[in-house]
Amino acid sequence: MCGSDPGQPVQAGLEGCASSAKLGEQCPVMFGHCGFQLGQPALCQGREMQPPCSGIVWRIPALGPSLVCKPVSQSQRAAAMQPHGLAQKALAQTRIAAYEHQGCEALRAHTPCRSGTVEIQVKRILRTAQGIAQKAVQRTVVHARHGQHQSFGCYVAEAAWVAVHLGHDLSLVFVAHSNYVAYPEDMKILIAGGGIGGLTAALALQAHGHDVTVLEAVLDPKPLGVGINLLPHAVAVLDGLGLLPALREMGVETSALVFANKHGQAIYRDPRGTQGGYGHPQFSIHRGELQMRLWREASARLTVLGGQRVAGVRDGNVALIETPDGSRELAADLIVGADGIHSALRRRLTPDEGPPCWRGVMMWRGTTWAPPFLDGRTMVQAGHSQAKFVVYPIGAPRADGLQLINWIADRRMQEPAPGLTAPDRADWSRAGRLNDLLPTFGNWRFDWLDVPGIITRAEQMLEWPMVDRDPLPRWRLGPSTLLGDAAHPMYPIGSNGATQAIMDAQALTNALTRHADLDTALAAYEDERRPFCARIVEMNRREGLDAILDRVEALAPEGFVRLDDVIPLAEVAREINAYKAAAGHRVHTPSS
């Protein structure tokens, strides 16, 4: 039975008992000294406590709050909601991650809350009952969200068999939390920028109960861009948002990263993802498709607006927004700048920063349909810092056997020098020309890849400078902070761009969850992420992972017969693993 005295941990009221409900009937469920009819709201300390059941779901008995509750009328409900701004939003929002196992026979739901996670597993689900089961799970855990818990307990309660007049049995396994809840007001958070980092942050923050609005400068975003790699620790974050099935559908699980010289000779093979011992896969994926999937997910869960450019902030928490119809303002408890390397919010911190830093390297990025190379799942970095070719697949082979291959060709156009200025921003992402690449890469024909063939058959080829910015001494200014490229633009070495933006999103969400005071939370977020990302910026300026390519080029420009005659393999491994550790790679172990 539930404890009804404040400060006592909760045990599930249905533990050890079985209940059943027939179609169209309501069943009262008792919790210690309190009870309510399923489907009815109740008042607690002047606020509405909605039982975890409504609509179709009231047919399924479920856990309720450990509070002395009483049914309330419609007028009482309105009176309770109005002062707290609850009329237009749910008291709690539950993230459902649905996984199908053994032919749609299982559904799992994880619901983050400030004190932990509520997990419910619904077993033996047939496809016809899956939608109703998912609603049941969602309503069952809704009461555990948002709480400021005076005490916290985690107990497994077997709800035994709950029979539903649908022709299917449901076995519900609950993990219940103490629920002496005083509902706090959620923060209103405004995110400037609808890229991968901003949208991930929006989804993560919304899953923790915040009222999130995303403002994107582009009116109607399209799936633009080419390929990126998501490292396992970033995939873990997206998995936590229920997106792992979508990543598997859209991308390629990277099996290894191979370092090679300009002759195509392998220097080192670094297993990646689950094949490298990580707890999650690494994905090679089309950047635009990933952004659009995040956009759709966010649009379904929160407010996402295009054609809304955040141009500045006044009074600390009022965003100044430019739209096709003119200017407007929007106040928020927190403003997050995820608006890229030309961030307007970053400019508030460094008004005299000037253009991004360029060290003389131009990049050409393209995609080409071509036969799979190696195992069809490998990423390769070949060459050296003066001329480098990166290539990896970003989709499964189509019916004709061809696979969409993403490639990046780097050429050093000028040697680094103080005050070196990148081409004007208007020239960024302009169409590339074959004449810029073939004189350098025209003879790079390997036994496993025809580099000039890949370049000449490209569906698209875009050119822009490889740039970054100097690390900032701080990211926050009042109730605002930065995220992703707005905070730490870095050279695209080591697959860190999108990955570190996603890790920012998780760290910001965690900080706001752990600390009730906003200033403390923003300081904790910055203390965790700013020095870490600054180190990656500095490592990538020294070529990062690719430094080993320069060493081999300097020692054996004409190639080698045995790598150990040039450089010991163990030394190569040490350098690569040192960079990976500094960049946040963590191999999964049974205790991790």
N, C-alpha and C positions, 0 to 999 in steps of 0.2 A: 504494500500500500504506500501511497505517497506520504511523505512527511509534510505536515501542514504548519509546522512552527518555523518562523524565520531562522535562517542560518543552517537548517538541517539539509543534508543532501537529499536528492530526489531518487526514489526508486519507482520503477514503472508500476502504475496501478493495475495493469493487465498481466503482470508477471504470474505465470503459473495457472492462468485461467483461460478459458476459451469462450469466445462470444460469436454469435452469428447474427446476421441480419438478412431479412428477406427483401426482395426488390420492393421498393416503395415504402418500407418501414423505417422508422427511426428507433434507435436503441439508446437509452440513457447509459452513460458510462460513469462510474463513481471513481473518484480519486481521493482516497483518505476521507476527510471530513467534507469534501466539496464535490460537487457534481454539476453537470450541465447536459442539456439535451444536445445531441450532435447537430451542428448546423446553426446553433445560436451563439451570438457574441456575448461577451460578459464585460463588466467593468472591473478595473482593478486600480485603486488609487486615482480615480478620476479619469483613467484612460481606458480605451477599448482594448480588450484582449480577445482577439478573434480565435476561436477554437480551430484546430488544424483540420477543418473539414467544411466543405460547402458544396453546393450543387450536387453533382453526381456522387461526390465523394462522401457525403454524409451517410451513405449506406454502409461504409466500412468503419467500424469502431477503431479509434486511434488514441494515441497518447495525448493527454491534455496538460495544461499548466498546473503546477502545484501551488495553487492560489485559492483562497476562498472567493469564489466567483458567484455571481447571480445573473440570471438572464436579464437582459435589458430590452427596453422597447426601442422603436425606431427613433423617437424623440430623444431618449437618453443617449442613444448611439450618436446622433448628430451633435448633441451637446458635448459629448466627450471628444469628438473628433475635431470640431471647429477650432477650439483654442490652440490646438497643436498642429494645425495645418495638415491634417491627415485626410481631408475630404477627397483629395485628388490623387492620393498614392496609397499603396498598400502599407500596412504596418511592417511587413517584412517581405523580402524578396529572396526566393530560393533558387539557387543554381542547380540545375539537374544535368548530370552527366550520364547519359544512357549508353550502356554497352550491351550488345547482344552476344550471348554466349550459347553455344549448342542449339542453334536454330531458334533464336529469340526466346530462350527459356529463362533468361535472367535479366534483371534490371537493377542497377545500383545508382544510388543518389548520394552525393556528398554535399553537405551544406556547411560552409564555413561560418563560424560565429566568433565573437571576440575571445571566447574562452577555449575554442577548439573546433571540433567538427562533429556534426551529427551524421551518422551513416546509417542508411537503411538499405537492406537487400531484400528484394522481392523475388522469390524463387518460383520456378515453374510457371512462367508467363508464356501463353501462346499469343501469336501475333494479333488475334482478334481482341485480346484483352489488354494489349500493351498500352494503348493510350489511356485507358481508365486507370491502369496500375500506375502509370507515370503521374497522373493527377493525384492519385492517392498518396504517393510518396511525397509529392510537393506539398500538399496540404498537411501531411503528418508532421513535417519538420519545420513548418513555417513559424511556429511559436518559439523556436529556439534561437531565432535570429536577433541580432542587435542588442542583446541584453547586457546590462551592467550587473554581473552576477555577484551577489554577496557571498555565495559559496558555490563551489563547482564540483560536481561529481559525474562520473561516467559509468553507467551501469548497462549491462546488456539485459534486455527483457525479451523473453520469448513470448510473443503474442499468440502462441499456439496456432491453431488453424482458424482463420477467419473466412467463413464461407460466404460467398457472394452469389446471388442468383444469376450467374452469367455462364454457368457450365464449367467454370474453372476455379481451382483452389489457389489461394494466395497464402504463402508463408511469409510473414513479416518479421524481420529481425531489427529491433530498435537499439540504438545507442542513445540514451536520454541524458540530458543535462539538467542540473539544478536550474530552476527557472523562476527565481524571485527577481522579477524583472521590473525595472523602471525604464521605460523606453526613452532613450535620449533622442534629441533631434539629430538627424543625419546631416552631414555637411553638404552644402551645395558646392560642387566642384566644377569648374570650367576648364576644359582642356583645349588649348589652342593648337590645332594640327591634327589631321585625321590620317596620319601615316601609321606604320606598323607599331611604333612605340606608343603613340597617343591612343590608338584604338585598344591596344592591349591594356594600357593603364585604365582606360575607361571601363573595360569589361571587368577587370580585377576589382576596381573600386566599387562598381555597381554591385558586384557579387557580395561585397562586404557592407552593403546597405546604404551607400552614399547616393545622393541625387546628382548624377553626372550629365553634363552637356558637352558635346564635342563640336567645335567650330572649325571647319576646314575652308581654306581660302578658295580652293577650286570648286566651282559651282556643281559640276557633275563629274566626279572622279571616274577615270577609266582604268582598266588593268594595264597600266603602262610599265615600262622598265623591262629589265631582263632578269637573270637569275641571281639568287642569293643562297647562302647556306645558313641554316639554323643549327647551332651547336646543341648538344644534348641537354645542357642546363636550361637553355631557352625553350626547348621542346617540352621539358618538364613543366614549365610555367603554363604553356599553352594547353598541355594535357590537363592541368588543374582547372582550366576553363572549359573542359569538355571538347577540345578541338583536335585531339590526336587522330580520330578517324578521318577528319577532313584533311589533315596533313598527309596521311597515308594515301588518300585519294588523289591529292593534287601533286605531290612531290615524289622524289626518288630517295629511298633510304641509302645514304652514302655508306659504302662499305669501307673505303680507305681514302686517304690522301697520299698521293705519290709525288715525291720530289724528283725531278729529272733535270738533266742538263739540256743544252740547246740541241744536242744530237738525239734526244729522246731516250737516253740511257737512264735507268732508274737509279737514284741515289739512296732513297729510303722510302719504305712503305709504312705508313702510320695507320693502323686499323682504326676505324671510326664507329661511333654509335654503339649499338649492342655488340657488334663484332670486335669492338675495342674494349669491351668490358664496362661500358657505361650503362646506366639504368634506363636510358631512353635512346631512341635512334637519333642520328643526325640526318637532316633532310636538305637535299638540294631542290629548290622550288622556285617557281616564277614569282618574282616580287609582287607584280601587279595582281596576280591571282590571289596571293595571300592577303594583300591589302583589301581587295574586294570582299573576300570571305569574312575578314574581320569587320569590315564596314557593314555587311549584311547582319552579322551577329550583333554588333553594337546597335544598329538601327532597330532591331527587334526587341532590345532590352532597355534602351535608354534614348536620349535625344541626340541625334546626329544631324548637323546642318551644313550643307555646302554653300559656297558663295559667301562665306562669312570670315573675313580676315581680321584677326586681332592685331590692331596696329599699335596699341599701347595700353597703358593702365593709368588710371588716376585714383587718387585717394587710397591707394594700396590695394583695393579689391574691386574696382569697377573697370571692366574691360571696355576699351574703345574699339568698336567693331565697324569695319567698312563692308558694305554690301552693295550689290548692283542697284539697290533702290536708295542708297544714301547711307548715312552713318547712324549708329545706334549705340546704346550702352547696356551693359549687363553686369549686375553685381553678383559676387560669389564669395563664399567663405574662403576658398582656395582657388588660385589660378595657376595652372600648370602649362609652361611653355614647352610644347613638343612640336614646334614649328620649324624645325630644320636648321641647317647651317646658316641661313640668313634670318634667324629668329629676331622678331621685334622685341620679344621679352628679354632675350639676352642683351639686346642693345641698351636696355635700361641699366644693366650692370656695367657695361663697357661702351659708352657712347662714342668713344674715340678709337675703337678697336680696328676699324678699317676692313679691307677685304680679307678673305681667307689666305692662309699661308700656302705657297706653292714652291716646290723644290725642283721644278723643271720636268716632271713626268706627265705625259698625256696618256689617257686611256681610251681605247676603243672597245666598246662592248657590243656583242651581237648574239643572235641565235640562228642556228642552222639545222635543218633536218638532214641527218646523216646516219649511216650505219652505226650501231653501238660499238664503242671501243672498250677494250679490256673486258671487264665483266658486266659492263652496262650500268655500273653503279659507283664508279671510281672518279674521284676528283684529282686532277693532275696540275701541278705547277712546274713549268719547264722554263729553263733559261737562266736569267740573272737580273740584277737590278737595272741594267741598261736596256735589256729587251727580254720581256717575260711574257709567256703565254699560259693562261689559266683556262682550263676546260673541264666541264662536267655536264652530265645529262640532267634535265629538269622535268622529265616526263617519261612515262612508259612508252615502249615502241608502239607505233600504230600498226594498222593491218598490213602495210607494205614493208614492215620491218624497220623503217626508219625511226629514229629517236630524236627528240628536240634537244639539241646540244647548246648549252650556254658557253660563251667564251669571252675572255678579256685579254686584249693585247696591250701591254705597257711598253712605251718607248720614252727614253729620256731625251728630251729636246734641248735642254740646257742644263748645265751643271748648277748645283745649288749655290746661291749667293745671297748675301743680305739684301733685303728690299726687292727680291725677285717677285714680280707681280704676275698672277695668273691672267689668262685671257679674259676679256670683258665678260661679265655675267651673261650678256645677251647672246654670247656664242656658245654657252654651255648646252650640252645635249643636242648639238647640231649633228646633221648627218655626216658620217665618216666617209672617207674616200679610199679606194683600194690603193691608190698611188702612195698614200701615207704609210701603208703597211707592207705591201709586197716587196719593196726593196730590202726590208729587214727580215721578214718572215717567209719570203718566197721559196727558200731552200729548206725549210724545216719540214721535211717529209720523213716521218718515222715509220717503223714497220707496223706500228699499231695506230697511227693517226697521220692523215694528210693535212697539215696545218694550212697551207695556202688554199687547198680545196675547201676546207671549212670556211675560210674567210671569204672566198669569192662566191660561194653559194649562200651567203647570209641572207635571211629574210629581212633583217634590219641591222644597221650598224650605226651606233651613236658615238660621238666623241666628246669627252670633257676632261678637264684637268684633274689630276689627283691632288686634292687639297685637304687641309685640316685647319684647326685653330689652336692657339696656345691654351693650355689648361687655365681655367678661371680660379681665382682665390676663393670664390663663393658662388653658389647657385641661387640663393634665396634673397629676396628683398621683400620684407613684410610678409603678407600671406600669399606668396607666390614662389615658385621654384621652377627648375628646368629639368628636361628629360631628353634622352636620346641625342641626336645630332645638335640640338639647340644647346645642350650642356657640354658635350664632349665629341665634336666631330673628329674623326680619326681616319687615317689611311685604311683602305680596304685590304688589310692584311690579317690573316688568321680568322676570317669569317666573323669579325667582331661587331660590325656595324649594327645590323638588326638584332643580333643576340644581346648586345649590351643595352640596347634600348628596352628590350623585353625584360631584362634583369632589373633595369631601373624601375619599370612598372611594378614588378613584384616587391622590390625594396620599399618603394613609396607606400604601397598598400599595406605592407607589414608595419611600417613605422606609424602610419595613421591608426592602425589597429592596436598597437601596443601602447601608444601614448595618447592620453586624453587631451593634453595640451598641444595645440597646433604648432607653436614655436618649437617645442621640444621634439615633436614628431619630425618636423622639417629638418631640424638640426641632426637628428639621428639618421635620417635618410641621406643627407649630404655627407655626414661623417663616414657612412658606410660606402657610398658610391663614388664620391668625388676623387679621393686619393687613388682609389682602385683604377678608375677610368683614366686618370692622368698618367698613371704608370703605363697603361696600354698605349696611350698616345705617344709617349716617349719611346717605348719599345718599337712601335711601328715606324717611327722616324729613323730608327736604326735598322730598318728592314725586317724586324720581328722574326717570324718563322722563316722568312725568305733569305735571311743572312747566310744560311748554309749554302744556298745556291751560288752566292758570290764567292764563297770560299772554294768551292769545287771548280768554278770557272777560273779563278786565279791560279789554282794548282794544276788543272788539267784542261786547258781551253780546247784541246783537240780530242777530248774524250779520254776514256780509260778502258783497260781490260778488266782489272779488278779494283773495286772501290777501295779496298784496304791498302792498296798501293798508293792511294792518294790521301785518304783520311780514314782513320779507324771508324768502323760502323758504330761502335759504342760511343764514340765522341759525338757523332751526328745525333744519335738517340738522346744523349744527355742534353744537347742544346735545344732540341725540339721539345723534349719533355719539360725543360725548365721554362720555356715560353708558355707552354700549355698550362702549367701550374700557376704561373703568374697571371694568366688570362682567365682563370676560374674553372678550368677543366677539372672534373672530379670523377675518377673511375669508381664505379659502383663496387662496393664490397658488402658481404652479408651483414656487417654491423653498421653500414652507412645508411 
